[in-house]
Amino acid sequence: MSEPKEIRDDRRSQFGLQTILDTSRLLIESHDVDFVLNNLLLISMGKMMVTRAAVLWYEPRSKSHPVMMKKGRLDLPERVAIPRSLFKNRSSLFCADHEELQPLQQAGISLLVAIRHSERHLGILALGPRIGNQPISAEEIEILESLVFMSGIAVANSELVSELRTTNRKLDYKVQELFTLFDLSKAFNASIDREEIKRIFRFTLLGQLFIRKFVMILQREGSPVPVTQNGLSRALSDDEMTILSGFEKNIVRVDDELLAKHPFLRELDLHLVLRLNNEGGEPAVLGLGKRANGKEYEPADFNFLISIGNLALMSIQKTFLLEDRIEKERMEEELQLARSIQQKLFPDAPPETPNLKVSAKNVPSYQVGGDYYDLIEDVRSNLIMAIADVTGKGIPASLLMANLQSVLHILQPFDIGLSEATGQINSLIYQNTPSDKFISFFWGRFDHKDQVLHYVNAGHNPPLLIRSNGDISRLSEGGVLLGAMPTLTPYKVGQAVMGEGDILVLYTDGVTEAMNELDEEFDEQGLIDSVLSRREQDPSGILAGIISDVTDYCGNRISDDLTLIVCKRT
């Protein structure tokens, strides 16, 4: 005796509910998309008693449904075009009811059920006809839609879990990168040994990113310098380093076009060029070969590589700066020593000369300079005064100045006239100095008995003889600069009688050529005005006033040595 229809329907409903519950437990516990969809196929085929089924997964880019997996013999293309509009306001449909789905029906598909999560279309469950072509009831379709609905949720959850895992892996990688950068920063900061910094950098690239070939190039003082390199078959030429430094983009992947344009990139097997952040302002780049593990460089690698490169670059620059500072301090010590030696070449105090008061001073613009003055008492107790200016500045000028001083002191004990002595000095300077070095020179002998100054001017600024009545004479008699040419004709000797109250000012061009902020020179008139405003003072007061006026005029921006001798007849 057969069961009543109500009992059969009740059992069928209970079976359907049990199937849904069992399936939900199975799918919720899984985070594998393939596992979820495979079980959806198997459960659906078993429940609906079909022998053919497939999952068609939606691809937004092509707006088609590639066949993701299938069971049974189905003659389906790799991609199936199914208008999504067919599923508007419904979750399932029969292929036989839609003309555009006839190709699917001919391929063995009877029923399509949309796989969704919220409003997102994920794919389609495609089922073949039932065994014996028995119809599928509305209740069975409802159960099937419930299974597909739960599968959609499980797929979305699986994708979310997969994204979380991927994100966690990326975060772990980033955290590891940060730890690496932190450790590198400590290691680099702890070392001032450039070779040790290079070694740490080399091991980091190899250990973290499997990079064996690399070169770091820094522009120093306009020229490319290979800071460090490893694994390259040869060193790069200056032109090749300039090419690498000249890439405009911060990240340059070496492609076929670059390889054709710059064959050395292929020869050295360089695949990537990164621009580094150089605090000095000049370009710095990091050229990299391919990775030893065969992996391509990914965008996530670029920031890490640039950060590592910047850390190494800053630490290496620190060693250069330290060396420069040590060298600068050494040079300053040597210059200070040279300055102290040069100062000893100047007279400590002017000799006592009857009827004449004298004051002199040198103010160098550099630690050592090329200006020179001297005050010497000769064998007759007359005063020899000399002033000179060597072309150029710094150590070369100071060396030539020292030579001139020694020559003067060698000649001083001999009773030689000013003209002959000047000729001998010129010949000596001409024979022993480069052709671009000259000396403007003035010297004279003040005879304290007859109050006459005998002098020779070898191309120097004519000293000013300012009379007590305000008249001004310029002492220009003499000849050419010392060292400019051989002594072909004798130097002329001039003479000037100094009366009581007369002031004689010997100076170098640093005084009259001092410039203000408008590039206007102090000039000779400025010097004359400065002397006249203090003509009643003694020579030391006049000299101090001149220097004060010059420094005030140029705003303490002294660009050349200042040297002065001020004499006053008493």
BELFENWO-V201033 format. One record per residue. N is the residue number from 1. RES is the residue in three letters. PHI is phi in degrees with one decimal (none if undefined). D_CENTER is the distance of its C-alpha to the mean C-alpha in Angstrom with 1 decimal. Layout:
((N,RES,PHI,D_CENTER) (N,RES,PHI,D_CENTER))
This chain:
((1,MET,none,96.0) (2,SER,-74.6,92.6) (3,GLU,-72.2,90.3) (4,PRO,-62.3,90.3) (5,LYS,-60.1,87.4) (6,GLU,-62.9,86.1) (7,ILE,-68.6,85.7) (8,ARG,-62.6,83.9) (9,ASP,-64.1,81.5) (10,ASP,-66.2,80.9) (11,ARG,-64.2,80.1) (12,ARG,-64.3,77.9) (13,SER,-64.9,75.9) (14,GLN,-63.1,75.7) (15,PHE,-64.7,74.4) (16,GLY,-62.9,71.8) (17,LEU,-64.1,70.6) (18,GLN,-62.8,70.6) (19,THR,-61.2,68.5) (20,ILE,-63.8,66.0) (21,LEU,-63.1,65.8) (22,ASP,-62.0,65.4) (23,THR,-64.6,62.7) (24,SER,-61.8,60.8) (25,ARG,-61.4,60.7) (26,LEU,-63.2,59.6) (27,LEU,-75.5,56.8) (28,ILE,-62.9,55.5) (29,GLU,-77.0,55.0) (30,SER,-102.6,52.9) (31,HIS,-121.8,49.2) (32,ASP,-114.2,49.4) (33,VAL,-60.1,49.7) (34,ASP,-61.7,51.5) (35,PHE,-62.6,53.9) (36,VAL,-62.2,54.7) (37,LEU,-70.3,55.3) (38,ASN,-64.5,57.3) (39,ASN,-68.3,59.5) (40,LEU,-61.0,60.0) (41,LEU,-61.7,61.3) (42,LEU,-64.5,63.6) (43,ILE,-66.4,65.0) (44,SER,-64.1,65.5) (45,MET,-64.5,67.2) (46,GLY,-68.9,69.4) (47,LYS,-68.2,70.3) (48,MET,-89.0,70.9) (49,MET,56.8,72.5) (50,VAL,-118.3,70.5) (51,THR,-106.4,69.5) (52,ARG,-135.4,66.6) (53,ALA,-161.4,63.5) (54,ALA,-153.2,59.8) (55,VAL,-110.3,56.7) (56,LEU,-104.8,54.9) (57,TRP,-96.6,51.4) (58,TYR,-78.3,49.9) (59,GLU,-116.3,46.8) (60,PRO,-58.9,45.4) (61,ARG,-62.4,43.4) (62,SER,-94.0,46.5) (63,LYS,53.0,49.0) (64,SER,-131.1,51.1) (65,HIS,-121.8,52.4) (66,PRO,-64.2,51.6) (67,VAL,-76.9,54.1) (68,MET,-84.9,52.4) (69,MET,-157.7,55.4) (70,LYS,-149.8,59.2) (71,LYS,-129.0,62.4) (72,GLY,81.4,65.5) (73,ARG,-88.7,66.1) (74,LEU,-129.8,64.3) (75,ASP,-95.0,63.7) (76,LEU,-102.8,60.6) (77,PRO,-70.1,57.8) (78,GLU,-64.0,54.2) (79,ARG,-126.7,53.5) (80,VAL,-118.3,56.0) (81,ALA,-92.9,56.0) (82,ILE,-126.7,57.6) (83,PRO,-59.6,57.4) (84,ARG,-67.7,56.2) (85,SER,-63.4,58.5) (86,LEU,-64.6,61.4) (87,PHE,-95.4,60.4) (88,LYS,-66.8,60.4) (89,ASN,65.9,62.6) (90,ARG,-152.0,63.6) (91,SER,-111.1,62.2) (92,SER,-144.0,64.4) (93,LEU,-159.0,66.4) (94,PHE,-96.1,68.7) (95,CYS,-62.0,67.8) (96,ALA,-64.6,71.4) (97,ASP,-87.5,71.1) (98,HIS,-134.4,68.3) (99,GLU,-62.7,68.7) (100,GLU,-68.5,65.0) (101,LEU,-101.7,65.0) (102,GLN,-60.3,67.8) (103,PRO,-59.3,65.5) (104,LEU,-68.6,64.5) (105,GLN,-63.9,68.2) (106,GLN,-67.0,69.0) (107,ALA,-80.9,66.2) (108,GLY,107.3,68.0) (109,ILE,-103.5,66.3) (110,SER,-112.8,68.7) (111,LEU,-126.5,66.8) (112,LEU,-119.6,63.2) (113,VAL,-127.0,61.8) (114,ALA,-72.8,58.5) (115,ILE,-98.4,56.0) (116,ARG,-131.0,54.3) (117,HIS,-141.1,52.3) (118,SER,56.7,52.7) (119,GLU,-96.8,52.2) (120,ARG,-89.4,50.0) (121,HIS,-86.8,51.7) (122,LEU,-98.4,50.8) (123,GLY,175.3,53.3) (124,ILE,-138.9,57.0) (125,LEU,-91.9,59.6) (126,ALA,-110.0,62.0) (127,LEU,-117.7,65.4) (128,GLY,-79.5,68.1) (129,PRO,-69.8,71.8) (130,ARG,-68.8,73.8) (131,ILE,-61.2,76.1) (132,GLY,80.1,79.3) (133,ASN,55.6,77.5) (134,GLN,-71.5,78.6) (135,PRO,-70.1,77.2) (136,ILE,-100.9,74.5) (137,SER,-77.4,75.7) (138,ALA,-62.5,73.9) (139,GLU,-65.3,73.7) (140,GLU,-67.7,72.1) (141,ILE,-63.4,69.5) (142,GLU,-63.0,68.8) (143,ILE,-62.6,68.3) (144,LEU,-62.5,66.1) (145,GLU,-63.2,64.0) (146,SER,-65.4,63.6) (147,LEU,-61.0,62.4) (148,VAL,-65.7,59.9) (149,PHE,-60.0,58.8) (150,MET,-64.8,58.2) (151,SER,-64.9,56.4) (152,GLY,-60.5,54.1) (153,ILE,-62.4,53.3) (154,ALA,-63.2,52.8) (155,VAL,-64.3,50.5) (156,ALA,-61.1,48.4) (157,ASN,-63.6,48.3) (158,SER,-63.0,47.3) (159,GLU,-63.7,44.5) (160,LEU,-62.7,43.3) (161,VAL,-62.3,43.6) (162,SER,-63.4,41.7) (163,GLU,-63.9,38.9) (164,LEU,-63.0,38.9) (165,ARG,-63.2,38.7) (166,THR,-61.9,35.8) (167,THR,-62.1,34.1) (168,ASN,-63.9,34.9) (169,ARG,-63.5,33.6) (170,LYS,-64.8,30.3) (171,LEU,-63.9,30.2) (172,ASP,-59.8,31.1) (173,TYR,-65.7,28.3) (174,LYS,-65.9,25.8) (175,VAL,-61.2,27.3) (176,GLN,-62.8,27.0) (177,GLU,-62.0,23.3) (178,LEU,-62.7,22.8) (179,PHE,-61.4,24.9) (180,THR,-61.7,22.9) (181,LEU,-63.2,19.6) (182,PHE,-63.8,21.5) (183,ASP,-64.4,23.0) (184,LEU,-63.5,19.7) (185,SER,-58.6,18.2) (186,LYS,-64.4,21.3) (187,ALA,-65.6,21.4) (188,PHE,-66.3,17.9) (189,ASN,-66.9,18.5) (190,ALA,-81.0,21.8) (191,SER,-120.5,20.7) (192,ILE,-116.3,19.3) (193,ASP,-92.7,20.4) (194,ARG,-61.2,17.7) (195,GLU,-66.2,20.3) (196,GLU,-66.4,21.4) (197,ILE,-63.5,18.0) (198,LYS,-62.1,17.9) (199,ARG,-63.9,21.5) (200,ILE,-61.7,20.9) (201,PHE,-62.0,18.1) (202,ARG,-62.7,20.5) (203,PHE,-66.4,23.4) (204,THR,-66.5,21.7) (205,LEU,-62.1,20.9) (206,LEU,-71.8,24.4) (207,GLY,-74.8,26.2) (208,GLN,-88.3,24.7) (209,LEU,-126.2,24.1) (210,PHE,58.7,26.1) (211,ILE,-106.9,23.3) (212,ARG,-98.3,24.3) (213,LYS,-105.9,22.2) (214,PHE,-162.6,18.5) (215,VAL,-148.8,15.8) (216,MET,-112.7,12.2) (217,ILE,-121.9,10.6) (218,LEU,-126.7,7.8) (219,GLN,-84.5,8.1) (220,ARG,-121.6,9.6) (221,GLU,56.1,11.7) (222,GLY,84.7,12.0) (223,SER,-120.8,13.1) (224,PRO,-73.1,12.2) (225,VAL,-127.1,12.7) (226,PRO,-76.3,14.1) (227,VAL,-62.8,12.9) (228,THR,-158.7,15.7) (229,GLN,-151.8,18.1) (230,ASN,-154.9,21.4) (231,GLY,78.3,24.5) (232,LEU,-78.4,23.7) (233,SER,-70.7,26.8) (234,ARG,-161.4,25.1) (235,ALA,-79.6,22.0) (236,LEU,-82.0,20.0) (237,SER,-77.4,20.6) (238,ASP,-60.8,18.2) (239,ASP,-63.7,19.2) (240,GLU,-66.3,18.8) (241,MET,-66.4,15.2) (242,THR,-65.3,14.6) (243,ILE,-63.0,16.4) (244,LEU,-61.7,14.4) (245,SER,-71.3,11.0) (246,GLY,-90.3,13.0) (247,PHE,-62.1,14.2) (248,GLU,-77.9,13.9) (249,LYS,-77.0,14.7) (250,ASN,-72.2,12.6) (251,ILE,-129.1,15.6) (252,VAL,-124.3,17.6) (253,ARG,-85.6,20.9) (254,VAL,-77.2,22.3) (255,ASP,-109.3,25.7) (256,ASP,-61.3,28.7) (257,GLU,-64.1,27.5) (258,LEU,-67.7,24.2) (259,LEU,-62.9,26.3) (260,ALA,-69.8,28.7) (261,LYS,-77.4,26.2) (262,HIS,-128.9,24.2) (263,PRO,-58.5,26.8) (264,PHE,-63.8,24.5) (265,LEU,-64.7,23.1) (266,ARG,-71.1,26.6) (267,GLU,-60.3,27.3) (268,LEU,-91.4,24.4) (269,ASP,59.9,25.1) (270,LEU,-94.3,21.7) (271,HIS,-113.4,22.2) (272,LEU,-148.5,18.9) (273,VAL,-128.3,15.3) (274,LEU,-117.9,12.7) (275,ARG,-86.1,9.2) (276,LEU,-99.8,7.0) (277,ASN,-91.0,5.2) (278,ASN,-94.2,2.1) (279,GLU,-64.9,4.4) (280,GLY,-72.3,4.4) (281,GLY,95.1,3.9) (282,GLU,-81.9,4.5) (283,PRO,-61.6,5.2) (284,ALA,-141.1,5.7) (285,VAL,-133.9,9.1) (286,LEU,-124.3,12.1) (287,GLY,-98.1,15.5) (288,LEU,-126.8,18.5) (289,GLY,-83.7,22.2) (290,LYS,-72.6,25.0) (291,ARG,-76.6,26.1) (292,ALA,-67.4,29.0) (293,ASN,-85.9,31.0) (294,GLY,83.5,31.1) (295,LYS,-76.4,29.6) (296,GLU,-77.2,27.4) (297,TYR,-72.1,24.0) (298,GLU,-106.2,24.6) (299,PRO,-53.8,22.6) (300,ALA,-65.0,22.9) (301,ASP,-77.4,21.1) (302,PHE,-62.2,17.9) (303,ASN,-61.6,16.7) (304,PHE,-64.4,17.9) (305,LEU,-64.6,16.1) (306,ILE,-64.3,12.7) (307,SER,-64.5,13.5) (308,ILE,-60.9,14.6) (309,GLY,-60.7,11.6) (310,ASN,-63.8,9.3) (311,LEU,-61.2,12.1) (312,ALA,-63.9,12.4) (313,LEU,-61.8,8.8) (314,MET,-61.9,9.0) (315,SER,-69.4,12.5) (316,ILE,-68.4,11.9) (317,GLN,-61.2,9.6) (318,LYS,-59.7,12.5) (319,THR,-67.9,14.9) (320,PHE,-62.9,13.3) (321,LEU,-62.8,13.5) (322,LEU,-63.9,17.0) (323,GLU,-62.2,18.1) (324,ASP,-62.1,17.0) (325,ARG,-66.2,18.9) (326,ILE,-62.0,21.8) (327,GLU,-65.2,22.0) (328,LYS,-64.0,21.8) (329,GLU,-63.7,24.6) (330,ARG,-63.7,26.6) (331,MET,-63.7,26.4) (332,GLU,-64.1,27.4) (333,GLU,-63.5,30.3) (334,GLU,-66.5,31.3) (335,LEU,-67.0,31.1) (336,GLN,-63.6,33.1) (337,LEU,-64.5,35.6) (338,ALA,-63.0,35.8) (339,ARG,-62.0,36.3) (340,SER,-65.0,39.1) (341,ILE,-66.7,40.7) (342,GLN,-63.9,40.4) (343,GLN,-62.0,42.0) (344,LYS,-71.6,44.9) (345,LEU,-75.6,45.5) (346,PHE,-80.1,46.4) (347,PRO,-66.2,49.9) (348,ASP,-65.5,50.3) (349,ALA,-154.1,53.0) (350,PRO,-67.6,55.0) (351,PRO,-63.4,58.4) (352,GLU,-72.1,61.4) (353,THR,-124.3,62.9) (354,PRO,-58.0,66.2) (355,ASN,64.9,66.1) (356,LEU,-147.1,62.3) (357,LYS,-105.2,59.5) (358,VAL,-134.0,56.0) (359,SER,-139.8,52.5) (360,ALA,-145.5,49.2) (361,LYS,-159.8,45.5) (362,ASN,-122.0,42.1) (363,VAL,-119.3,38.9) (364,PRO,-77.5,35.8) (365,SER,-81.0,32.6) (366,TYR,-111.1,30.8) (367,GLN,-62.9,31.9) (368,VAL,-128.6,34.0) (369,GLY,-141.4,35.3) (370,GLY,-108.9,37.8) (371,ASP,-80.7,40.5) (372,TYR,-147.8,43.7) (373,TYR,-144.0,47.1) (374,ASP,-153.4,50.1) (375,LEU,-135.5,53.6) (376,ILE,-129.3,56.2) (377,GLU,-93.1,59.9) (378,ASP,-84.9,61.9) (379,VAL,-66.8,65.1) (380,ARG,-102.3,67.2) (381,SER,66.3,65.2) (382,ASN,-84.5,63.7) (383,LEU,-96.9,60.1) (384,ILE,-98.8,57.5) (385,MET,-117.4,54.5) (386,ALA,-141.7,51.4) (387,ILE,-145.3,48.0) (388,ALA,-150.0,45.4) (389,ASP,-138.4,41.9) (390,VAL,-86.6,39.9) (391,THR,-61.4,37.5) (392,GLY,89.0,33.8) (393,LYS,-139.0,32.4) (394,GLY,76.3,31.2) (395,ILE,-63.0,32.6) (396,PRO,-56.8,34.1) (397,ALA,-65.6,36.0) (398,SER,-67.2,37.2) (399,LEU,-66.2,38.5) (400,LEU,-67.6,40.6) (401,MET,-61.9,41.8) (402,ALA,-65.0,42.9) (403,ASN,-63.8,44.8) (404,LEU,-62.6,46.6) (405,GLN,-61.4,47.6) (406,SER,-66.9,49.1) (407,VAL,-63.6,51.0) (408,LEU,-59.9,52.5) (409,HIS,-73.0,53.6) (410,ILE,-71.1,55.1) (411,LEU,-77.7,57.1) (412,GLN,-56.3,58.2) (413,PRO,-68.4,61.2) (414,PHE,-87.7,62.7) (415,ASP,-84.8,64.9) (416,ILE,-116.1,63.0) (417,GLY,-65.7,63.0) (418,LEU,-60.4,59.9) (419,SER,-65.8,60.0) (420,GLU,-64.1,60.4) (421,ALA,-63.2,57.8) (422,THR,-64.2,55.2) (423,GLY,-62.9,56.0) (424,GLN,-64.6,55.5) (425,ILE,-62.2,52.2) (426,ASN,-61.9,51.0) (427,SER,-61.5,52.0) (428,LEU,-63.8,50.3) (429,ILE,-65.4,47.0) (430,TYR,-62.1,47.2) (431,GLN,-75.2,47.9) (432,ASN,-121.5,45.1) (433,THR,-131.6,42.1) (434,PRO,-61.4,39.8) (435,SER,-67.9,41.1) (436,ASP,-95.9,38.3) (437,LYS,-110.4,39.3) (438,PHE,-132.6,42.1) (439,ILE,-135.4,43.7) (440,SER,-85.4,45.4) (441,PHE,-144.8,48.3) (442,PHE,-136.3,51.2) (443,TRP,-148.8,53.8) (444,GLY,-154.9,57.3) (445,ARG,-120.7,60.3) (446,PHE,-92.6,62.1) (447,ASP,-86.7,65.8) (448,HIS,-72.5,66.8) (449,LYS,-79.0,70.5) (450,ASP,-103.1,70.6) (451,GLN,59.1,67.3) (452,VAL,-114.5,65.9) (453,LEU,-101.5,62.3) (454,HIS,-96.4,62.1) (455,TYR,-146.3,58.6) (456,VAL,-132.9,56.5) (457,ASN,-110.8,53.4) (458,ALA,-101.2,51.1) (459,GLY,72.6,48.9) (460,HIS,-94.1,47.9) (461,ASN,-57.7,47.8) (462,PRO,-59.5,51.6) (463,PRO,-59.4,52.4) (464,LEU,-100.0,54.2) (465,LEU,-106.0,57.8) (466,ILE,-99.0,58.7) (467,ARG,-72.7,62.4) (468,SER,-63.7,64.1) (469,ASN,-89.2,65.5) (470,GLY,99.6,62.0) (471,ASP,-67.0,62.2) (472,ILE,-128.0,59.1) (473,SER,-116.5,59.1) (474,ARG,-113.9,56.1) (475,LEU,-90.1,56.5) (476,SER,-118.7,55.3) (477,GLU,-66.3,57.8) (478,GLY,161.2,56.4) (479,GLY,-173.0,54.4) (480,VAL,-79.9,51.0) (481,LEU,-56.1,47.8) (482,LEU,-71.1,47.8) (483,GLY,87.3,46.2) (484,ALA,-78.2,46.3) (485,MET,-161.4,49.4) (486,PRO,-62.5,52.3) (487,THR,-78.2,55.1) (488,LEU,-93.1,57.5) (489,THR,-128.1,59.5) (490,PRO,-62.9,60.2) (491,TYR,-72.4,58.2) (492,LYS,-78.3,60.4) (493,VAL,-108.0,61.3) (494,GLY,-100.5,61.6) (495,GLN,-146.9,63.4) (496,ALA,-146.5,63.5) (497,VAL,-86.1,66.1) (498,MET,-105.4,64.7) (499,GLY,-91.4,67.0) (500,GLU,-61.0,67.0) (501,GLY,88.1,64.2) (502,ASP,-69.1,62.1) (503,ILE,-120.9,58.4) (504,LEU,-111.6,56.3) (505,VAL,-121.1,52.5) (506,LEU,-102.6,50.3) (507,TYR,-151.9,46.6) (508,THR,-100.4,43.5) (509,ASP,-68.3,41.6) (510,GLY,-62.1,38.9) (511,VAL,-76.3,41.6) (512,THR,-79.2,42.7) (513,GLU,-97.5,39.4) (514,ALA,-61.7,37.5) (515,MET,-114.6,36.1) (516,ASN,-88.6,35.9) (517,GLU,-68.4,33.3) (518,LEU,-95.3,35.2) (519,ASP,60.7,34.8) (520,GLU,-102.3,38.6) (521,GLU,-78.2,39.9) (522,PHE,-64.5,42.1) (523,ASP,55.8,44.4) (524,GLU,-64.6,47.7) (525,GLN,-65.4,49.6) (526,GLY,-61.8,47.3) (527,LEU,-66.3,48.1) (528,ILE,-60.5,51.8) (529,ASP,-61.9,51.9) (530,SER,-64.5,50.2) (531,VAL,-70.8,52.9) (532,LEU,-62.4,55.8) (533,SER,-71.1,54.8) (534,ARG,-129.0,55.3) (535,ARG,-61.7,58.0) (536,GLU,-84.6,60.3) (537,GLN,-83.5,57.8) (538,ASP,-79.0,57.6) (539,PRO,-56.8,54.9) (540,SER,-65.9,52.6) (541,GLY,-68.2,52.7) (542,ILE,-61.8,52.2) (543,LEU,-62.2,49.2) (544,ALA,-61.7,47.5) (545,GLY,-66.2,48.2) (546,ILE,-61.0,46.6) (547,ILE,-61.9,43.4) (548,SER,-64.1,43.3) (549,ASP,-63.7,43.9) (550,VAL,-66.1,41.1) (551,THR,-66.1,38.5) (552,ASP,-65.4,39.7) (553,TYR,-64.8,39.6) (554,CYS,-96.2,36.0) (555,GLY,64.6,34.7) (556,ASN,64.0,33.9) (557,ARG,-97.2,31.4) (558,ILE,-77.9,33.1) (559,SER,-104.3,31.6) (560,ASP,-144.7,34.3) (561,ASP,-62.2,36.8) (562,LEU,-112.7,39.9) (563,THR,-134.6,43.1) (564,LEU,-140.0,46.6) (565,ILE,-126.9,50.2) (566,VAL,-119.0,52.8) (567,CYS,-119.7,56.5) (568,LYS,-134.6,59.5) (569,ARG,-77.0,63.1) (570,THR,-111.9,65.4))
